[in-house]
Amino acid sequence: MPKVEINVPEHLEMQITQMIEQGEFVNREEAIEDLLSAGLKAYKTSGPSDDNQQGFDDGLEDDGMMGHDDEYVF
Protein backbone atom coordinates (compact mmCIF):
# COMPACT_ATOMS: atom_id res chain seq x y z
CA MET A 1 0.00 0.00 0.00
CA PRO A 2 1.40 3.44 -0.89
CA LYS A 3 2.34 5.73 1.98
CA VAL A 4 1.12 9.32 2.10
CA GLU A 5 2.25 12.06 4.46
CA ILE A 6 -0.22 14.81 5.36
CA ASN A 7 -0.44 17.71 7.78
CA VAL A 8 -3.78 18.18 9.53
CA PRO A 9 -5.00 20.97 11.78
CA GLU A 10 -4.67 20.29 15.49
CA HIS A 11 -8.45 20.14 16.02
CA LEU A 12 -8.73 17.29 13.49
CA GLU A 13 -5.84 15.43 15.11
CA MET A 14 -7.59 15.76 18.47
CA GLN A 15 -10.85 14.40 17.03
CA ILE A 16 -9.07 11.42 15.47
CA THR A 17 -7.24 10.70 18.74
CA GLN A 18 -10.53 10.88 20.63
CA MET A 19 -12.16 8.38 18.23
CA ILE A 20 -9.25 5.97 18.73
CA GLU A 21 -9.44 6.35 22.52
CA GLN A 22 -13.20 5.70 22.42
CA GLY A 23 -12.56 2.46 20.53
CA GLU A 24 -14.09 3.54 17.21
CA PHE A 25 -10.80 2.63 15.52
CA VAL A 26 -7.99 0.26 16.48
CA ASN A 27 -5.20 2.68 15.60
CA ARG A 28 -4.38 5.91 13.78
CA GLU A 29 -3.65 4.19 10.45
CA GLU A 30 -7.07 2.49 10.44
CA ALA A 31 -8.79 5.74 11.45
CA ILE A 32 -7.17 7.80 8.71
CA GLU A 33 -7.80 5.14 6.06
CA ASP A 34 -11.47 4.68 7.02
CA LEU A 35 -12.17 8.42 7.36
CA LEU A 36 -10.47 9.23 4.06
CA SER A 37 -12.36 6.41 2.33
CA ALA A 38 -15.68 7.67 3.75
CA GLY A 39 -14.90 11.20 2.60
CA LEU A 40 -14.04 10.04 -0.90
CA LYS A 41 -17.21 7.95 -1.11
CA ALA A 42 -19.29 10.92 0.05
CA TYR A 43 -17.60 13.15 -2.51
CA LYS A 44 -18.10 10.59 -5.27
CA THR A 45 -21.83 10.27 -4.56
CA SER A 46 -22.43 14.03 -4.28
CA GLY A 47 -19.56 15.15 -6.52
CA PRO A 48 -19.29 18.54 -8.11
CA SER A 49 -22.47 19.80 -9.75
CA ASP A 50 -22.60 20.40 -13.49
CA ASP A 51 -22.27 24.11 -12.71
CA ASN A 52 -19.07 23.54 -10.72
CA GLN A 53 -16.60 21.24 -12.48
CA GLN A 54 -13.51 23.07 -11.23
CA GLY A 55 -12.12 20.34 -9.02
CA PHE A 56 -11.98 18.28 -5.87
CA ASP A 57 -11.40 21.11 -3.38
CA ASP A 58 -14.32 23.18 -4.63
CA GLY A 59 -16.78 20.31 -4.24
CA LEU A 60 -15.75 19.56 -0.67
CA GLU A 61 -15.73 23.19 0.27
CA ASP A 62 -19.30 23.71 -0.91
CA ASP A 63 -20.75 20.45 0.46
CA GLY A 64 -18.78 19.84 3.63
CA MET A 65 -18.64 23.13 5.48
CA MET A 66 -20.59 23.80 8.65
CA GLY A 67 -20.10 27.57 8.71
CA HIS A 68 -16.46 27.34 9.81
CA ASP A 69 -13.52 27.96 7.53
CA ASP A 70 -11.58 24.87 8.64
CA GLU A 71 -14.20 22.29 9.61
CA TYR A 72 -15.49 19.56 7.32
CA VAL A 73 -18.23 17.06 8.10
CA PHE A 74 -17.98 13.50 6.85
Phi and psi in radians as a Rosetta constraint file:
Dihedral C 1 N 2 CA 2 C 2 CIRCULARHARMONIC -1.113 0.35
Dihedral N 2 CA 2 C 2 N 3 CIRCULARHARMONIC 2.601 0.35
Dihedral C 2 N 3 CA 3 C 3 CIRCULARHARMONIC -1.783 0.35
Dihedral N 3 CA 3 C 3 N 4 CIRCULARHARMONIC 2.461 0.35
Dihedral C 3 N 4 CA 4 C 4 CIRCULARHARMONIC -2.280 0.35
Dihedral N 4 CA 4 C 4 N 5 CIRCULARHARMONIC 2.383 0.35
Dihedral C 4 N 5 CA 5 C 5 CIRCULARHARMONIC -1.908 0.35
Dihedral N 5 CA 5 C 5 N 6 CIRCULARHARMONIC 2.271 0.35
Dihedral C 5 N 6 CA 6 C 6 CIRCULARHARMONIC -2.334 0.35
Dihedral N 6 CA 6 C 6 N 7 CIRCULARHARMONIC 2.747 0.35
Dihedral C 6 N 7 CA 7 C 7 CIRCULARHARMONIC -1.948 0.35
Dihedral N 7 CA 7 C 7 N 8 CIRCULARHARMONIC 2.269 0.35
Dihedral C 7 N 8 CA 8 C 8 CIRCULARHARMONIC -2.132 0.35
Dihedral N 8 CA 8 C 8 N 9 CIRCULARHARMONIC 2.631 0.35
Dihedral C 8 N 9 CA 9 C 9 CIRCULARHARMONIC -1.061 0.35
Dihedral N 9 CA 9 C 9 N 10 CIRCULARHARMONIC 2.656 0.35
Dihedral C 9 N 10 CA 10 C 10 CIRCULARHARMONIC -0.998 0.35
Dihedral N 10 CA 10 C 10 N 11 CIRCULARHARMONIC -0.663 0.35
Dihedral C 10 N 11 CA 11 C 11 CIRCULARHARMONIC -1.144 0.35
Dihedral N 11 CA 11 C 11 N 12 CIRCULARHARMONIC -0.564 0.35
Dihedral C 11 N 12 CA 12 C 12 CIRCULARHARMONIC -1.253 0.35
Dihedral N 12 CA 12 C 12 N 13 CIRCULARHARMONIC -0.718 0.35
Dihedral C 12 N 13 CA 13 C 13 CIRCULARHARMONIC -1.030 0.35
Dihedral N 13 CA 13 C 13 N 14 CIRCULARHARMONIC -0.732 0.35
Dihedral C 13 N 14 CA 14 C 14 CIRCULARHARMONIC -1.134 0.35
Dihedral N 14 CA 14 C 14 N 15 CIRCULARHARMONIC -0.689 0.35
Dihedral C 14 N 15 CA 15 C 15 CIRCULARHARMONIC -1.149 0.35
Dihedral N 15 CA 15 C 15 N 16 CIRCULARHARMONIC -0.712 0.35
Dihedral C 15 N 16 CA 16 C 16 CIRCULARHARMONIC -1.131 0.35
Dihedral N 16 CA 16 C 16 N 17 CIRCULARHARMONIC -0.779 0.35
Dihedral C 16 N 17 CA 17 C 17 CIRCULARHARMONIC -1.048 0.35
Dihedral N 17 CA 17 C 17 N 18 CIRCULARHARMONIC -0.723 0.35
Dihedral C 17 N 18 CA 18 C 18 CIRCULARHARMONIC -1.108 0.35
Dihedral N 18 CA 18 C 18 N 19 CIRCULARHARMONIC -0.732 0.35
Dihedral C 18 N 19 CA 19 C 19 CIRCULARHARMONIC -1.089 0.35
Dihedral N 19 CA 19 C 19 N 20 CIRCULARHARMONIC -0.682 0.35
Dihedral C 19 N 20 CA 20 C 20 CIRCULARHARMONIC -1.150 0.35
Dihedral N 20 CA 20 C 20 N 21 CIRCULARHARMONIC -0.801 0.35
Dihedral C 20 N 21 CA 21 C 21 CIRCULARHARMONIC -1.107 0.35
Dihedral N 21 CA 21 C 21 N 22 CIRCULARHARMONIC -0.545 0.35
Dihedral C 21 N 22 CA 22 C 22 CIRCULARHARMONIC -1.426 0.35
Dihedral N 22 CA 22 C 22 N 23 CIRCULARHARMONIC -0.041 0.35
Dihedral C 22 N 23 CA 23 C 23 CIRCULARHARMONIC 1.494 0.35
Dihedral N 23 CA 23 C 23 N 24 CIRCULARHARMONIC 0.179 0.35
Dihedral C 23 N 24 CA 24 C 24 CIRCULARHARMONIC -1.239 0.35
Dihedral N 24 CA 24 C 24 N 25 CIRCULARHARMONIC -0.446 0.35
Dihedral C 24 N 25 CA 25 C 25 CIRCULARHARMONIC -2.392 0.35
Dihedral N 25 CA 25 C 25 N 26 CIRCULARHARMONIC 2.650 0.35
Dihedral C 25 N 26 CA 26 C 26 CIRCULARHARMONIC -1.283 0.35
Dihedral N 26 CA 26 C 26 N 27 CIRCULARHARMONIC -0.716 0.35
Dihedral C 26 N 27 CA 27 C 27 CIRCULARHARMONIC -2.694 0.35
Dihedral N 27 CA 27 C 27 N 28 CIRCULARHARMONIC 3.075 0.35
Dihedral C 27 N 28 CA 28 C 28 CIRCULARHARMONIC -1.092 0.35
Dihedral N 28 CA 28 C 28 N 29 CIRCULARHARMONIC -0.720 0.35
Dihedral C 28 N 29 CA 29 C 29 CIRCULARHARMONIC -1.051 0.35
Dihedral N 29 CA 29 C 29 N 30 CIRCULARHARMONIC -0.798 0.35
Dihedral C 29 N 30 CA 30 C 30 CIRCULARHARMONIC -1.116 0.35
Dihedral N 30 CA 30 C 30 N 31 CIRCULARHARMONIC -0.724 0.35
Dihedral C 30 N 31 CA 31 C 31 CIRCULARHARMONIC -1.075 0.35
Dihedral N 31 CA 31 C 31 N 32 CIRCULARHARMONIC -0.861 0.35
Dihedral C 31 N 32 CA 32 C 32 CIRCULARHARMONIC -1.104 0.35
Dihedral N 32 CA 32 C 32 N 33 CIRCULARHARMONIC -0.782 0.35
Dihedral C 32 N 33 CA 33 C 33 CIRCULARHARMONIC -1.080 0.35
Dihedral N 33 CA 33 C 33 N 34 CIRCULARHARMONIC -0.818 0.35
Dihedral C 33 N 34 CA 34 C 34 CIRCULARHARMONIC -1.171 0.35
Dihedral N 34 CA 34 C 34 N 35 CIRCULARHARMONIC -0.738 0.35
Dihedral C 34 N 35 CA 35 C 35 CIRCULARHARMONIC -1.183 0.35
Dihedral N 35 CA 35 C 35 N 36 CIRCULARHARMONIC -0.693 0.35
Dihedral C 35 N 36 CA 36 C 36 CIRCULARHARMONIC -1.150 0.35
Dihedral N 36 CA 36 C 36 N 37 CIRCULARHARMONIC -0.744 0.35
Dihedral C 36 N 37 CA 37 C 37 CIRCULARHARMONIC -1.068 0.35
Dihedral N 37 CA 37 C 37 N 38 CIRCULARHARMONIC -0.769 0.35
Dihedral C 37 N 38 CA 38 C 38 CIRCULARHARMONIC -1.103 0.35
Dihedral N 38 CA 38 C 38 N 39 CIRCULARHARMONIC -0.704 0.35
Dihedral C 38 N 39 CA 39 C 39 CIRCULARHARMONIC -1.139 0.35
Dihedral N 39 CA 39 C 39 N 40 CIRCULARHARMONIC -0.711 0.35
Dihedral C 39 N 40 CA 40 C 40 CIRCULARHARMONIC -1.176 0.35
Dihedral N 40 CA 40 C 40 N 41 CIRCULARHARMONIC -0.684 0.35
Dihedral C 40 N 41 CA 41 C 41 CIRCULARHARMONIC -1.122 0.35
Dihedral N 41 CA 41 C 41 N 42 CIRCULARHARMONIC -0.736 0.35
Dihedral C 41 N 42 CA 42 C 42 CIRCULARHARMONIC -1.106 0.35
Dihedral N 42 CA 42 C 42 N 43 CIRCULARHARMONIC -0.725 0.35
Dihedral C 42 N 43 CA 43 C 43 CIRCULARHARMONIC -1.137 0.35
Dihedral N 43 CA 43 C 43 N 44 CIRCULARHARMONIC -0.749 0.35
Dihedral C 43 N 44 CA 44 C 44 CIRCULARHARMONIC -1.097 0.35
Dihedral N 44 CA 44 C 44 N 45 CIRCULARHARMONIC -0.690 0.35
Dihedral C 44 N 45 CA 45 C 45 CIRCULARHARMONIC -1.320 0.35
Dihedral N 45 CA 45 C 45 N 46 CIRCULARHARMONIC -0.582 0.35
Dihedral C 45 N 46 CA 46 C 46 CIRCULARHARMONIC -1.635 0.35
Dihedral N 46 CA 46 C 46 N 47 CIRCULARHARMONIC -0.718 0.35
Dihedral C 46 N 47 CA 47 C 47 CIRCULARHARMONIC 0.832 0.35
Dihedral N 47 CA 47 C 47 N 48 CIRCULARHARMONIC 3.046 0.35
Dihedral C 47 N 48 CA 48 C 48 CIRCULARHARMONIC -1.263 0.35
Dihedral N 48 CA 48 C 48 N 49 CIRCULARHARMONIC 2.528 0.35
Dihedral C 48 N 49 CA 49 C 49 CIRCULARHARMONIC -1.273 0.35
Dihedral N 49 CA 49 C 49 N 50 CIRCULARHARMONIC 2.927 0.35
Dihedral C 49 N 50 CA 50 C 50 CIRCULARHARMONIC -1.052 0.35
Dihedral N 50 CA 50 C 50 N 51 CIRCULARHARMONIC -0.495 0.35
Dihedral C 50 N 51 CA 51 C 51 CIRCULARHARMONIC -1.314 0.35
Dihedral N 51 CA 51 C 51 N 52 CIRCULARHARMONIC -0.363 0.35
Dihedral C 51 N 52 CA 52 C 52 CIRCULARHARMONIC -2.253 0.35
Dihedral N 52 CA 52 C 52 N 53 CIRCULARHARMONIC 1.472 0.35
Dihedral C 52 N 53 CA 53 C 53 CIRCULARHARMONIC -1.828 0.35
Dihedral N 53 CA 53 C 53 N 54 CIRCULARHARMONIC 0.453 0.35
Dihedral C 53 N 54 CA 54 C 54 CIRCULARHARMONIC -1.348 0.35
Dihedral N 54 CA 54 C 54 N 55 CIRCULARHARMONIC -0.414 0.35
Dihedral C 54 N 55 CA 55 C 55 CIRCULARHARMONIC 2.634 0.35
Dihedral N 55 CA 55 C 55 N 56 CIRCULARHARMONIC 3.085 0.35
Dihedral C 55 N 56 CA 56 C 56 CIRCULARHARMONIC -1.027 0.35
Dihedral N 56 CA 56 C 56 N 57 CIRCULARHARMONIC -0.857 0.35
Dihedral C 56 N 57 CA 57 C 57 CIRCULARHARMONIC -1.084 0.35
Dihedral N 57 CA 57 C 57 N 58 CIRCULARHARMONIC -0.711 0.35
Dihedral C 57 N 58 CA 58 C 58 CIRCULARHARMONIC -1.111 0.35
Dihedral N 58 CA 58 C 58 N 59 CIRCULARHARMONIC -0.704 0.35
Dihedral C 58 N 59 CA 59 C 59 CIRCULARHARMONIC -1.126 0.35
Dihedral N 59 CA 59 C 59 N 60 CIRCULARHARMONIC -0.761 0.35
Dihedral C 59 N 60 CA 60 C 60 CIRCULARHARMONIC -1.185 0.35
Dihedral N 60 CA 60 C 60 N 61 CIRCULARHARMONIC -0.675 0.35
Dihedral C 60 N 61 CA 61 C 61 CIRCULARHARMONIC -1.105 0.35
Dihedral N 61 CA 61 C 61 N 62 CIRCULARHARMONIC -0.726 0.35
Dihedral C 61 N 62 CA 62 C 62 CIRCULARHARMONIC -1.273 0.35
Dihedral N 62 CA 62 C 62 N 63 CIRCULARHARMONIC -0.691 0.35
Dihedral C 62 N 63 CA 63 C 63 CIRCULARHARMONIC -1.592 0.35
Dihedral N 63 CA 63 C 63 N 64 CIRCULARHARMONIC -0.438 0.35
Dihedral C 63 N 64 CA 64 C 64 CIRCULARHARMONIC -1.835 0.35
Dihedral N 64 CA 64 C 64 N 65 CIRCULARHARMONIC -0.019 0.35
Dihedral C 64 N 65 CA 65 C 65 CIRCULARHARMONIC -1.451 0.35
Dihedral N 65 CA 65 C 65 N 66 CIRCULARHARMONIC 2.582 0.35
Dihedral C 65 N 66 CA 66 C 66 CIRCULARHARMONIC -2.066 0.35
Dihedral N 66 CA 66 C 66 N 67 CIRCULARHARMONIC 0.575 0.35
Dihedral C 66 N 67 CA 67 C 67 CIRCULARHARMONIC 1.551 0.35
Dihedral N 67 CA 67 C 67 N 68 CIRCULARHARMONIC 0.053 0.35
Dihedral C 67 N 68 CA 68 C 68 CIRCULARHARMONIC -2.059 0.35
Dihedral N 68 CA 68 C 68 N 69 CIRCULARHARMONIC 2.509 0.35
Dihedral C 68 N 69 CA 69 C 69 CIRCULARHARMONIC -1.184 0.35
Dihedral N 69 CA 69 C 69 N 70 CIRCULARHARMONIC -0.416 0.35
Dihedral C 69 N 70 CA 70 C 70 CIRCULARHARMONIC -2.199 0.35
Dihedral N 70 CA 70 C 70 N 71 CIRCULARHARMONIC 0.435 0.35
Dihedral C 70 N 71 CA 71 C 71 CIRCULARHARMONIC -2.167 0.35
Dihedral N 71 CA 71 C 71 N 72 CIRCULARHARMONIC 2.121 0.35
Dihedral C 71 N 72 CA 72 C 72 CIRCULARHARMONIC -1.936 0.35
Dihedral N 72 CA 72 C 72 N 73 CIRCULARHARMONIC 2.616 0.35
Dihedral C 72 N 73 CA 73 C 73 CIRCULARHARMONIC -1.998 0.35
Dihedral N 73 CA 73 C 73 N 74 CIRCULARHARMONIC 2.238 0.35
